[in-house]
């Protein structure tokens, strides 16, 4: 009589132990595992319960109920897992931690490949890290998805235009800005960016029109004011350039680009002391600012302060050793100082880097003292 009872008890104990093990494993997965493995854990525990004999089912169900409570909580987490990662990525991006933002947004996209905001913030993070190729790919994917949020689509088009402009594809940049403005005509940022691009293309009237239009939407945009100031300068409308650049600096006193560009404008107006003041202030804010270093060097050259000019140009070349522009000005300063050997060396370097300096050197009077030298004549001779 006792043998059958003993057998049932042993089976029940065995199943109970097995059930506890199954419950423990399921609990570990739900508490510490990745949500992507939750479905497998649910199936395994469910199968164990279905296979258990009826005599053991009540005991196992008591333990399994607790496991399923954990499963329910994890199911909720799984449902919002990609959204949670997206929020973490957005927060990291806004705090300036772009590397972490990329990690979180990538996790969100792995869980939900259609998460538009995760893709947007990953693209923005790549952009901030100057990873223009990766940023362009993400912006491109977002544009292809055609988000229902037209503002997001317009911003993606405009941002992709910025990447194209940075990579030198100005025609593609204009096309993206046009599309962004078609979706959102009052997009001040896209207008200002298209204005910058027109200016880079030498189309100053279109640039001035876009930047003025941008300022109608946002009159206190220091970026649009500074950019229009540079445009006016390139149009040789120096008083208007100074007015815009000064207004930009009133809005943002530590705007180093506006300071440098106002300094350049003062130099072109032969107001050298004011030029030096602005360029020096820009370099106090950003000591490795190549453009400010070169232009302050040029200003010193105009003032015939050649040693100071060489010091600034040397510093610019430490920042960017491949700067043909800085090499060319080094050659001009050495030529004025009568040091033709050094002048020839720097001029040769600039011409090898950028052939346009060969033509500039042909007519520049700074090289008059060495123009008759055979080596100079060979260097500046147009290629056959």
SULKAHU-V928047 format. One record per pair of residues at least 24 apart in sequence whose C-alpha atoms are under 7 Angstrom apart, sorted by the first residue. I is the first residue (numbers start at 0). J is the second residue. D is the distance in Angstrom with one decimal. If there is no record, write none. Layout:
i-><I;I>
j-><J;J>
d-><D;D>
This chain:
i-><11;14;15;15;18;19;22;22;22;25;26;26;29;29;29;34;34;81;81;81;81;82;85;88;89;92;92;97;100;115;131;135;135;149;150;153;153;153;154;157;164;169;185;187;187;187;191;195;198;203;221;221;221;225;229;232;237;255;255;259;263;266;271;287;289;289;293;300;305;323;323;323;324;331;331;334;334;334;335;339;343;347>
j-><55;55;58;59;59;62;62;63;66;66;66;69;69;70;73;73;77;107;108;110;111;107;117;120;120;120;124;124;124;141;162;159;162;182;183;179;182;183;179;189;196;196;216;213;216;217;223;226;230;230;247;250;251;257;260;264;264;281;284;291;294;298;298;318;315;318;325;332;332;349;352;353;349;365;366;365;366;368;365;369;375;378>
d-><5.4;6.5;6.7;6.2;5.7;6.9;6.8;6.2;5.9;6.7;6.0;6.9;6.4;6.2;6.1;6.9;5.5;4.1;6.9;5.6;6.1;6.7;5.1;7.0;6.1;6.9;6.4;4.9;6.7;6.8;5.9;5.8;6.2;6.6;6.9;4.3;5.8;6.4;6.8;5.6;7.0;6.5;6.7;4.7;6.3;6.8;5.7;6.7;6.5;6.3;4.4;6.4;6.9;5.7;6.8;6.6;6.6;4.6;6.6;5.7;6.7;6.5;6.5;6.3;5.1;6.5;6.3;6.7;6.4;4.4;5.8;6.3;6.9;5.7;6.7;6.3;5.8;7.0;5.9;6.4;7.0;7.0>
